[in-house]
């Protein structure tokens, strides 16, 4: 997987980039000003190069990507009873260890105030949703929303996210999390069988990507700009997109992986440390390509025999915008037929195939539509209801 870094921008390049930036800002403003808001266009903007550009824009667009109206969010937040909260002590410890997640140079008083707000947001979501269970790493996601949105907006969006995209990580056990991790190897296998075979021989498993997945990479990336850029992408896409991005990182590091000693500890050590100079825009584009070529339905090995516990992917349809429901129904039959044909393709016929890169605008539009409507037809139900059945039964351990 040869991905080259873009050359530095010269004077003319900077002018062109600024022109694109202004044009995109205007397009986002236009999408926000329509009635109803053009959510599909906002998703395309969040996915495309540069994402949503600024935190000011994110404050307007992120709620829309979750189909939330800012006007419906209460002005005043409820008080949290910390003393009688079973999660308070663990949350407090994790938040106290989160110093590096705040901008360098931030005054201590300001940071300490934000940490108090961070604790309140987490506890409030847990109190209102007793079916959710706190996990270490959750605070890494919440702090990103707090820094971008402020306490009021962050509380509302984190609650919505926790009951949808993140819900599988907040189950009483880690079974769903482990099985979502198990999507990683089938993606790698289809794109680069050599890397897949090497990792299988090393018996490295997928535990190296656990913190990536459950924190949306917030815990492992040092540059906040990269974190929010990924959040633009993930919020605009299917809940399983973070695992596609994890696969792309591994594939990008093909040469390093294959040159590493074929030993579990050595390969785990290599993969668990993300380089500082990743070409994020290229990787985001590549992850989108792989999702389009190998949607979750293609990764399902067997038809559903019996519905199992639903994963977060199944609830993504809750974010459907009313103006796409009719279009989804019309396309559903055609999509089902297409996915049935894909499922019938032998696994060996798919191994080693390279994703076909469609024209950028067309690819981004297709990805945005797939993210918005979960346009996977009946095969999507196979993913969300039987992912726990088909996935390789890796003996993962969680310290």
C-alpha positions in Angstrom: 0.0 0.0 0.0 2.1 2.9 -1.3 0.9 6.2 0.0 3.3 9.1 -0.5 3.3 12.3 1.5 2.1 15.4 -0.3 4.8 17.9 -1.2 5.0 21.2 0.7 2.7 23.9 -0.5 4.3 26.7 -2.4 2.9 30.2 -2.7 0.5 29.3 -5.5 -0.5 26.1 -3.7 -1.3 28.1 -0.6 -3.5 30.5 -2.5 -5.4 27.5 -4.1 -5.8 25.9 -0.7 -7.2 29.1 0.8 -9.6 29.4 -2.2 -10.8 25.9 -1.6 -11.2 26.6 2.1 -13.3 29.7 1.5 -15.4 27.8 -1.1 -16.0 24.9 1.3 -16.9 27.3 4.2 -19.5 28.9 1.9 -20.9 25.5 1.0 -21.2 24.5 4.6 -23.0 27.7 5.4 -25.4 27.1 2.5 -26.2 23.6 3.7 -26.9 24.9 7.2 -29.2 27.6 5.9 -31.5 25.4 3.9 -34.8 24.2 5.3 -34.5 21.4 6.3 -30.8 21.5 6.9 -29.0 19.6 4.1 -27.5 16.9 6.4 -26.2 14.8 3.4 -24.2 17.8 2.1 -22.8 18.4 5.6 -21.7 14.7 5.7 -19.9 15.1 2.4 -18.2 18.2 3.7 -17.1 16.4 6.9 -15.7 13.5 4.9 -13.9 15.4 2.1 -10.4 16.8 2.4 -9.9 19.1 5.3 -13.1 18.1 7.1 -15.0 20.8 8.8 -12.1 23.2 8.9 -12.7 25.0 12.3 -14.1 24.3 15.7 -16.6 27.2 15.1 -18.0 25.3 12.2 -17.9 22.0 14.1 -20.1 23.5 16.8 -22.7 24.1 14.2 -22.3 20.9 12.2 -21.5 18.1 14.7 -25.0 18.2 16.2 -26.5 18.0 12.7 -24.4 15.0 11.9 -26.2 13.3 14.8 -29.5 14.7 13.7 -29.8 16.9 16.8 -31.3 20.3 16.9 -29.3 22.7 19.0 -32.6 24.5 20.0 -33.8 21.4 21.8 -30.8 21.2 24.1 -31.6 22.5 27.6 -29.9 25.7 28.6 -29.3 24.5 32.2 -27.6 21.2 33.0 -28.8 19.0 35.9 -26.7 18.8 39.0 -24.8 15.6 39.5 -24.6 13.8 42.9 -21.0 12.8 43.0 -21.0 11.4 46.5 -23.5 8.7 45.8 -22.3 7.8 42.3 -20.7 4.4 41.9 -18.5 5.5 39.0 -17.2 8.8 40.5 -14.0 7.5 41.9 -12.9 5.8 38.7 -13.9 8.7 36.6 -12.0 11.1 38.9 -8.8 9.0 38.6 -9.1 8.9 34.8 -9.8 12.6 34.4 -6.8 13.5 36.7 -4.6 11.4 34.4 -5.8 13.3 31.3 -3.5 16.3 31.5 -2.0 15.8 28.1 -5.4 15.9 26.4 -5.7 19.6 27.2 -3.9 22.2 25.1 -0.3 22.8 26.2 0.2 26.1 28.0 -3.4 26.2 29.2 -3.5 27.9 32.6 -4.0 25.4 35.5 -7.1 27.2 36.7 -8.8 26.9 33.3 -7.8 23.3 32.9 -9.0 22.3 36.3 -12.3 23.9 35.6 -12.6 21.9 32.4 -11.7 18.7 34.2 -14.6 19.4 36.6 -16.9 19.8 33.7 -15.6 16.6 32.1 -16.5 14.7 35.3 -20.0 16.2 35.3 -20.6 15.3 31.7 -19.6 11.7 32.1 -21.6 11.2 35.3 -24.7 12.9 33.9 -24.7 10.6 30.9 -24.3 7.5 33.1 -27.0 8.6 35.5 -29.5 9.2 32.7 -28.7 6.0 31.0 -28.1 3.3 33.6 -27.8 0.6 30.9 -24.5 2.2 30.0 -21.3 1.2 31.8 -18.2 3.4 32.1 -15.0 2.2 30.6 -11.5 3.5 30.8 -10.9 5.6 27.6 -14.4 6.9 27.5 -13.1 10.2 29.0 -10.7 10.6 26.0 -13.7 10.9 23.7 -15.7 13.1 26.0 -12.9 15.6 26.5 -12.7 16.1 22.7 -16.3 17.1 22.6 -15.9 19.3 25.6 -13.0 21.2 24.2 -14.8 21.8 20.9 -18.4 22.3 22.0 -18.4 23.5 25.6 -20.2 21.7 28.4 -23.8 22.2 27.3 -23.5 21.0 23.8 -21.0 18.3 24.7 -23.3 16.8 27.2 -26.1 16.4 24.7 -23.9 15.0 21.9 -22.0 12.7 24.1 -25.2 11.2 25.4 -26.5 10.6 21.9 -23.2 9.2 20.8 -23.0 6.9 23.9 -26.4 5.4 23.1 -25.5 4.7 19.5 -21.9 4.6 18.1 -20.2 3.9 21.4 -22.9 1.7 23.0 -21.1 -1.6 22.3 -18.1 -0.3 24.3 -20.4 0.5 27.2 -21.9 -3.0 27.7 -21.4 -4.9 30.9 -18.8 -7.1 29.2 -16.3 -6.5 26.4 -17.7 -9.2 24.2 -19.1 -6.8 21.6 -15.9 -4.7 21.6 -13.8 -7.8 21.0 -15.9 -8.9 18.1 -15.9 -5.4 16.5 -12.1 -5.6 16.7 -12.4 -8.9 14.7 -13.4 -6.9 11.6 -9.9 -5.7 11.4 -8.2 -8.8 10.0 -10.7 -9.6 7.3 -10.2 -6.1 5.9 -6.5 -6.5 5.9 -6.7 -10.0 4.4 -8.7 -8.7 1.4 -6.3 -5.9 0.7 -2.9 -7.3 1.5 -2.8 -11.1 2.1 0.9 -10.9 2.7 0.5 -8.6 5.7 -2.4 -10.7 6.9 -0.5 -13.9 6.7 2.5 -12.4 8.6 0.3 -11.1 11.4 -1.5 -14.5 11.6 1.9 -16.2 11.8 3.1 -13.8 14.5 -0.2 -14.4 16.4 -0.4 -10.7 17.2 -4.2 -10.6 17.3 -5.9 -7.2 17.4 -5.4 -6.1 20.9 -3.0 -3.4 19.7 -5.9 -1.5 18.2 -8.1 -1.6 21.3 -7.3 1.8 22.5 -7.6 3.2 19.0 -11.2 1.9 18.7 -12.6 2.7 22.1 -11.2 6.3 22.1 -11.7 7.0 18.4 -7.9 7.5 18.4 -8.2 10.3 20.9 -5.9 8.6 23.4 -3.1 7.8 21.0 -2.8 10.9 18.8 -0.8 13.8 20.2 -2.0 16.5 17.8 -5.5 17.7 18.6 -6.0 18.8 15.0 -5.7 15.2 13.9 -8.2 14.1 16.5 -10.9 16.5 15.6 -10.3 15.8 11.9 -11.0 12.1 12.5 -14.1 12.9 14.6 -15.4 14.9 11.6 -15.0 11.7 9.5 -16.3 9.2 12.1 -19.4 11.3 12.9 -20.3 11.5 9.2 -19.9 7.8 8.6 -21.0 4.4 9.7 -20.2 3.4 13.3 -17.7 0.8 12.1 -15.6 3.3 10.2 -13.0 3.5 13.0 -12.1 -0.1 12.4 -11.6 0.6 8.7 -9.3 3.4 9.6 -7.4 1.2 12.0 -6.9 -1.3 9.1 -5.7 1.5 6.8 -3.0 2.4 9.4 -1.7 -1.1 9.5 -1.8 -1.4 5.7 0.1 1.9 5.3 2.9 0.5 7.5 3.2 -2.6 5.3 7.0 -2.3 5.0 7.6 -1.8 8.7 5.4 -4.8 9.5 7.0 -7.2 7.1 10.5 -6.1 8.2 9.7 -6.7 11.8 10.7 -9.9 13.5 7.8 -12.3 13.3 7.2 -12.4 17.0 4.0 -11.5 18.8 5.6 -9.1 21.3 7.7 -7.4 18.6 4.8 -6.9 16.2 2.5 -5.8 18.9 5.0 -3.2 20.1 5.4 -1.9 16.5 1.7 -1.7 15.7 0.6 -0.2 19.0 2.6 3.0 18.5 1.2 5.2 15.8 3.7 7.4 13.9 3.5 11.2 14.3 3.7 11.9 10.5 0.8 9.8 9.1 -0.8 11.3 6.0 -4.3 11.6 7.5 -6.2 13.0 4.5 -4.8 10.2 2.3 -5.7 7.6 5.0 -9.2 8.9 5.5 -9.7 8.7 1.7 -8.4 5.2 1.7 -10.6 4.1 4.6 -13.6 5.5 2.7 -12.6 3.6 -0.4 -12.3 0.3 1.5 -15.7 0.8 3.2 -17.3 1.3 -0.2 -15.5 -1.7 -1.7 -15.8 -4.0 1.3 -18.9 -2.8 3.3 -19.5 -4.7 6.5 -22.0 -7.0 4.7 -19.2 -8.3 2.5 -17.3 -9.4 5.6 -20.1 -11.5 6.9 -19.3 -15.2 6.2 -22.7 -16.7 6.9 -26.3 -15.8 6.6 -28.0 -14.9 9.8 -29.5 -18.0 11.5 -30.8 -16.2 14.5 -30.7 -12.6 15.6 -28.2 -12.0 18.3 -27.7 -8.9 20.5 -27.6 -5.8 18.3 -24.4 -3.8 17.9 -24.2 0.0 17.6 -24.2 -0.3 13.8 -27.8 -1.4 13.9 -28.9 1.8 15.6 -27.2 4.1 13.1 -30.5 4.2 11.2 -31.8 6.3 14.0 -29.9 9.2 12.4 -31.7 9.0 9.1 -32.9 12.3 7.9 -36.6 12.3 7.0 -35.9 13.3 3.4 -33.8 10.2 2.7 -36.2 7.6 4.1 -38.3 7.3 0.9 -35.2 7.1 -1.3 -33.8 4.4 0.9 -36.9 2.3 0.6 -36.9 2.6 -3.1 -33.3 1.4 -3.3 -33.5 -1.3 -0.7 -34.5 -4.1 -3.1 -31.7 -3.3 -5.5 -29.2 -3.1 -2.7 -30.2 -6.4 -1.3 -29.7 -8.1 -4.7 -26.3 -6.5 -5.0 -25.1 -7.6 -1.6 -26.4 -11.1 -2.1 -24.2 -11.3 -5.3 -21.2 -10.0 -3.3 -21.7 -12.5 -0.6 -21.7 -15.3 -3.1 -18.2 -14.4 -4.3 -15.6 -16.9 -3.1 -13.4 -15.5 -0.4 -10.3 -16.4 -2.4 -11.5 -14.3 -5.3 -11.5 -11.2 -3.1 -8.1 -11.8 -1.5 -5.5 -9.4 -2.7 -7.9 -7.2 -4.7 -7.1 -3.5 -4.6 -9.8 -1.0 -3.9 -10.9 0.8 -7.1 -10.6 4.6 -6.4 -13.7 6.3 -7.9 -13.6 9.9 -8.9 -13.4 11.9 -5.7 -16.7 13.6 -5.7 -18.6 10.4 -6.6 -16.8 8.4 -4.0 -17.4 10.9 -1.2 -21.1 11.2 -2.1 -21.5 7.4 -2.1 -19.7 7.1 1.2 -21.8 9.9 2.7 -25.0 8.2 1.6 -23.9 4.9 3.0 -23.1 6.6 6.2 -26.4 8.4 6.4 -28.7 5.6 5.5 -26.7 2.5 6.3 -27.4 1.6 2.7 -26.5 -2.1 3.2 -30.0 -3.5 2.9 -30.8 -6.9 4.4 -27.1 -7.7 4.5 -26.6 -4.9 7.0 -28.9 -6.9 9.4 -26.5 -9.8 9.0 -23.7 -7.5 10.1 -25.4 -5.9 13.0 -27.1 -9.1 14.3 -24.6 -11.8 13.5 -21.2 -10.1 13.7 -20.7 -11.8 17.0 -21.2 -15.1 15.3 -19.1 -15.0 12.2 -16.0 -13.1 13.5 -12.9 -15.1 14.1 -12.8 -16.4 17.6 -9.5 -14.8 18.6 -8.4 -15.4 22.2 -8.1 -11.7 23.1 -7.1 -10.6 26.5 -7.8 -7.3 28.1 -5.5 -6.0 30.9 
